[in-house]
Amino acid sequence: MQDQKAIVPLPAHSKDTRDKARALFREGQKPSEIATALQLSASTVRAWKAREGWQIACVDTEQQEIDVPDELSARQEIYEQNMGEAAVRLSERVKSLSADELIKKADKVAKGDLTARRALHIESPNKSNPVIQIALLQSPQVALRHKPA
């Protein structure tokens, strides 16, 4: 008779961990990002998502009755006002991100920044990336070129 190895089940994750994972998913994070943030396996997060039917938070899908002006200039004014407010909310959200979160979401932040700049009529910086390249600033050659006289 062969020795059978006892299968030791892994401890279940706490309800708090699942709730945190679900909240991060509803905020738009991918299962792999959630897994990294909560030190879980991505397959665990994907299994929870499928089993519990997680959905990304979305705006109420029912159509709200709104008055849409007939004049194009009035429509443009409302659009610019709404997009301007959304741009300010975006900048506040970016301000609250940690350095690690900002790095992970750099592409999304850059796209949002471009849209926000258009909405607020802020000139975009010549199609250059507004992110400071720290490695370049730490380079000794750069430091030597910019030494005070």
Secondary structure, 3 states (H helix, E strand, C coil): CCCCCCCCCCCCCCHHHHHHHHHHHHCCCCHHHHHHHHCCCHHHHHHHHHHHCCCCCCCCCCCCCCCCCCCHHHHHHHHHHHHHHHHHHHHHHHHCCCHHHHHHCHHHHHHHHHHHHHHCCCCCCCCCCCCCCHHHHCCHHHHHHCCCC
